Amino acid sequence: MTEHLDLHRANPDELAQAFRNVHDVWPSAPDPEEHTRRRLADPRYKNATSYVGTLDGRVVTACNCFHVSVSIDGTVEWACAIGAVHTPAEFRGRGFAPRLLAFAESQERAVGKTFSLLYSDIGPAYYERLGYRPCPAKQGWADLSSAPRDLPEPCILRRIDALEVIPELSEIYDRAHAGLALSIARSSEYWRYLITQRLEDEFYFAERAGKRVGYLRVVNRPHGLLLRDLAIVDETEQVERGLYAAVIGLAVARGVERVGGWMPADTVSRELFSVTDRVKELTMLKPLVERIHIEDRHRAAAEHFHEIDHV
């Protein structure tokens, strides 16, 4: 007999309960109550609709559907990015999460969403059974703990206040992604959201021969300098080498042991970084309407997604 799981949008108390449930998996602080307070205050969740499944008033499964847009073959589609899918250990194995996801997708479809994506931490097989298709998901890291390395001529980095130059950042991003079959579409509102959710991040314009050729976004982390976002307007290998060399030079100047993040596995990235498959945060895609078809070229283009768009 199928258990009566009450599926619905989370009210404030249920959202707090859902956040408390994930403390053992994605802790925002060692103390569960502080973790819950931080989650509730996190501006990212103002850009999401949260769904829960309850039994006798207790949240036994939950997920968040973040509001994003994607460009598919040049057409912008309103999409949902599913995050924080979680069922407490004592309730697992009863099919609650698939039922919740099917409900969440139906609700998102009803308000006009045509596409869904997620970043899996548990490998692709589980979500493949639910209709999601895995994409190439790479990361590259440069180990700087050994002797200094010879680098190509770096681009000049000029630090910027990102909130003051959103149109310029947007133009660079759009030009860099215009030729891809699939990309995250960034409106000015979404740009503001991306910037304000991580105010500690640093932004730089990259220049070469007096010409602006791209931008990058980095943040210091205990494991090294994390490259959150990057776009290159002039996608020649020489310019790409120069921008990556500038990132590595920035890390060397700070004395960190490594630098890197999400990046496609192309010729230049493999020259300067150790590029491997991600074992977590695996990009997966699913159309929510019949007119959208995910082909191999769309999956391949998802390799160019950036860490800052991760939910």
ZIJOPE-V268129 format. One record per pair of residues at least 24 apart in sequence whose C-alpha atoms are under 7 Angstrom apart, sorted by the first residue. I is the first residue (numbers start at 1). GAP is how many residues later the second one is. If there is no record, write none. Layout:
<<I | GAP> <I | GAP>>
This chain:
<<5 | 48> <5 | 49> <5 | 50> <6 | 47> <6 | 48> <6 | 49> <7 | 45> <7 | 46> <7 | 47> <7 | 93> <8 | 43> <8 | 44> <8 | 45> <9 | 41> <9 | 42> <9 | 43> <10 | 40> <10 | 41> <10 | 42> <14 | 45> <16 | 24> <17 | 42> <18 | 41> <18 | 44> <21 | 67> <22 | 64> <43 | 154> <44 | 153> <51 | 53> <52 | 48> <53 | 47> <60 | 27> <60 | 28> <60 | 31> <61 | 25> <61 | 26> <61 | 35> <61 | 36> <62 | 24> <62 | 25> <69 | 115> <69 | 116> <70 | 112> <70 | 113> <70 | 114> <70 | 115> <71 | 111> <71 | 112> <71 | 113> <71 | 114> <72 | 109> <72 | 110> <72 | 111> <73 | 108> <73 | 109> <76 | 109> <77 | 37> <78 | 34> <78 | 35> <78 | 36> <78 | 37> <79 | 34> <79 | 35> <79 | 36> <79 | 37> <80 | 33> <80 | 35> <80 | 36> <80 | 37> <81 | 35> <81 | 36> <81 | 37> <81 | 230> <82 | 35> <82 | 36> <83 | 35> <83 | 228> <109 | 179> <114 | 173> <114 | 174> <114 | 175> <115 | 171> <115 | 172> <115 | 173> <116 | 169> <116 | 170> <116 | 171> <116 | 172> <117 | 167> <117 | 168> <117 | 169> <118 | 165> <118 | 166> <118 | 167> <119 | 162> <119 | 163> <119 | 164> <119 | 165> <120 | 160> <120 | 161> <120 | 162> <120 | 163> <121 | 159> <121 | 160> <121 | 161> <122 | 158> <131 | 155> <132 | 152> <132 | 153> <132 | 154> <133 | 151> <133 | 152> <133 | 153> <134 | 149> <134 | 150> <134 | 151> <135 | 148> <135 | 149> <135 | 164> <135 | 165> <135 | 167> <135 | 168> <136 | 163> <136 | 164> <136 | 166> <136 | 167> <137 | 140> <137 | 141> <137 | 145> <137 | 146> <137 | 166> <138 | 124> <138 | 125> <138 | 126> <138 | 127> <138 | 137> <138 | 138> <138 | 139> <138 | 140> <138 | 165> <139 | 122> <139 | 123> <139 | 124> <139 | 136> <139 | 137> <139 | 138> <139 | 139> <140 | 120> <140 | 121> <140 | 122> <140 | 123> <140 | 133> <140 | 134> <140 | 135> <140 | 136> <141 | 117> <141 | 118> <141 | 119> <141 | 120> <141 | 132> <141 | 133> <141 | 134> <142 | 116> <142 | 117> <142 | 118> <142 | 130> <142 | 131> <142 | 132> <143 | 114> <143 | 115> <144 | 108> <144 | 113> <144 | 114> <145 | 112> <151 | 94> <152 | 89> <152 | 90> <152 | 93> <153 | 89> <153 | 92> <154 | 88> <154 | 89> <154 | 91> <154 | 92> <155 | 51> <155 | 52> <155 | 53> <155 | 87> <155 | 88> <155 | 91> <156 | 50> <156 | 51> <156 | 52> <157 | 47> <157 | 48> <157 | 49> <157 | 50> <158 | 46> <158 | 47> <158 | 48> <159 | 44> <159 | 45> <159 | 46> <160 | 43> <160 | 44> <160 | 45> <161 | 42> <162 | 41> <163 | 29> <166 | 25> <172 | 42> <172 | 59> <172 | 61> <173 | 58> <175 | 58> <176 | 55> <176 | 56> <176 | 57> <180 | 121> <181 | 116> <181 | 117> <181 | 120> <182 | 116> <182 | 119> <182 | 120> <183 | 119> <183 | 122> <206 | 37> <224 | 32> <224 | 33> <224 | 34> <224 | 35> <225 | 26> <225 | 31> <225 | 33> <225 | 34> <225 | 35> <226 | 33> <226 | 34> <226 | 35> <227 | 33> <227 | 34> <228 | 33> <228 | 78> <228 | 79> <228 | 80> <229 | 77> <229 | 78> <229 | 79> <237 | 31> <240 | 28> <241 | 27> <262 | 44> <262 | 45> <263 | 41> <264 | 39> <264 | 40>>
